[in-house]
């Protein structure tokens, strides 16, 4: 596994995800802006992680299983959440590390994050390795 490459891609996913989350508060779509931000992040995670997986595997490192890449990408993003998102965005608005990391929305997005990276591996990489994908 190209660890630094995967961490770098995880950082990019986090940057774009936090940007989408933060910008969503300026869109008057729902009364509950927190729920709106989570819904937008939930929608944005799919193309972000898919693109991140594509960026990782496009150089031909097909030996890295999708689960391992998913873990690395997510851990990079979650670490940045702990170091930056929570202290600078959540705590000033009355939240805490506990409320952030025990929130059901966080774990649903985390599961989606992992599943998208795994799905990419199964659809684009594994089939290519088996010679059934052109």
C-alpha positions in Angstrom: 0.0 0.0 0.0 1.2 3.5 -0.8 0.3 4.9 2.6 1.4 8.5 2.1 -0.6 8.6 -1.2 -3.7 7.2 0.6 -3.4 9.7 3.5 -3.0 12.6 1.1 -6.1 11.5 -0.8 -7.9 11.2 2.6 -6.9 14.7 3.4 -8.3 16.0 0.1 -11.5 14.1 0.7 -11.7 15.7 4.1 -11.0 19.2 2.7 -13.8 19.0 0.2 -16.2 17.3 2.6 -15.7 19.9 5.3 -16.0 22.7 2.7 -19.3 21.2 1.5 -20.5 20.8 5.1 -19.6 24.3 6.0 -21.0 25.9 2.9 -24.3 24.1 3.2 -25.1 26.3 6.2 -25.5 29.2 3.8 -28.2 27.4 1.8 -31.7 27.9 3.1 -33.0 24.5 2.2 -34.2 23.2 5.5 -35.1 24.7 8.9 -32.6 22.4 10.7 -29.3 23.5 9.2 -27.4 20.8 11.1 -29.5 18.1 9.5 -29.2 19.9 6.2 -25.4 19.9 6.4 -25.3 16.2 7.3 -27.6 15.4 4.4 -25.4 17.4 2.0 -22.3 15.7 3.3 -23.9 12.3 3.0 -24.6 13.1 -0.7 -21.1 14.6 -1.3 -19.2 11.7 0.3 -20.1 9.3 -2.5 -18.5 11.2 -5.4 -15.6 12.3 -3.2 -14.6 8.8 -2.0 -15.2 7.3 -5.5 -12.9 10.0 -7.0 -10.4 9.4 -4.2 -10.4 5.7 -4.8 -10.0 6.3 -8.5 -7.0 8.7 -7.8 -5.4 6.0 -5.7 -5.9 3.1 -8.0 -5.2 4.9 -11.3 -1.4 4.5 -10.8 -1.8 0.7 -10.9 -1.5 -0.2 -7.2 -4.1 -3.0 -7.5 -2.6 -5.1 -4.7 -4.2 -2.9 -2.0 -7.5 -4.3 -1.0 -10.4 -1.9 -1.0 -11.0 -2.4 2.8 -7.4 -1.4 3.6 -7.7 1.7 1.4 -11.1 2.5 2.9 -9.7 2.4 6.4 -6.7 4.6 5.5 -8.8 7.2 3.8 -11.4 7.3 6.6 -8.8 7.4 9.4 -7.0 10.3 7.7 -10.3 12.2 7.5 -11.4 11.2 11.0 -8.0 12.4 12.4 -8.5 15.8 10.8 -12.0 15.9 12.2 -10.4 15.4 15.7 -7.6 17.9 15.1 -9.5 20.6 13.2 -13.2 20.1 12.7 -14.2 19.5 16.3 -12.1 22.2 18.0 -12.7 24.9 15.3 -16.2 24.2 14.1 -18.0 22.0 16.6 -16.9 23.2 20.0 -17.4 26.9 19.3 -21.0 26.1 18.4 -21.7 24.3 21.7 -20.6 20.8 20.7 -17.9 18.5 22.0 -15.7 15.6 21.0 -18.2 13.3 22.6 -21.2 14.6 20.8 -19.4 14.7 17.5 -18.0 11.2 17.6 -21.1 9.5 19.1 -23.5 11.2 16.7 -25.4 8.6 14.6 -24.9 10.9 11.5 -21.1 10.7 11.9 -21.2 6.9 11.9 -23.6 6.6 9.0 -21.4 8.8 6.9 -18.4 6.8 8.1 -20.1 3.6 7.0 -21.0 5.1 3.7 -17.4 6.3 3.3 -16.0 2.8 3.8 -18.6 1.1 1.6 -18.0 3.5 -1.3 -14.3 2.8 -1.2 -15.0 -1.0 -1.0 -17.5 -0.9 -3.8 -15.1 0.9 -6.0 -12.5 -1.8 -5.4 -14.9 -4.6 -6.1 -16.3 -2.9 -9.3 -13.2 -1.3 -10.8 -10.2 -3.1 -9.4 -11.1 -6.6 -8.5 -12.9 -7.2 -11.8 -9.9 -5.8 -13.7 -7.6 -8.1 -11.8 -9.7 -11.1 -12.7 -9.8 -10.1 -16.3 -13.6 -9.6 -16.5 -13.5 -5.9 -16.8 -12.4 -4.1 -19.9 
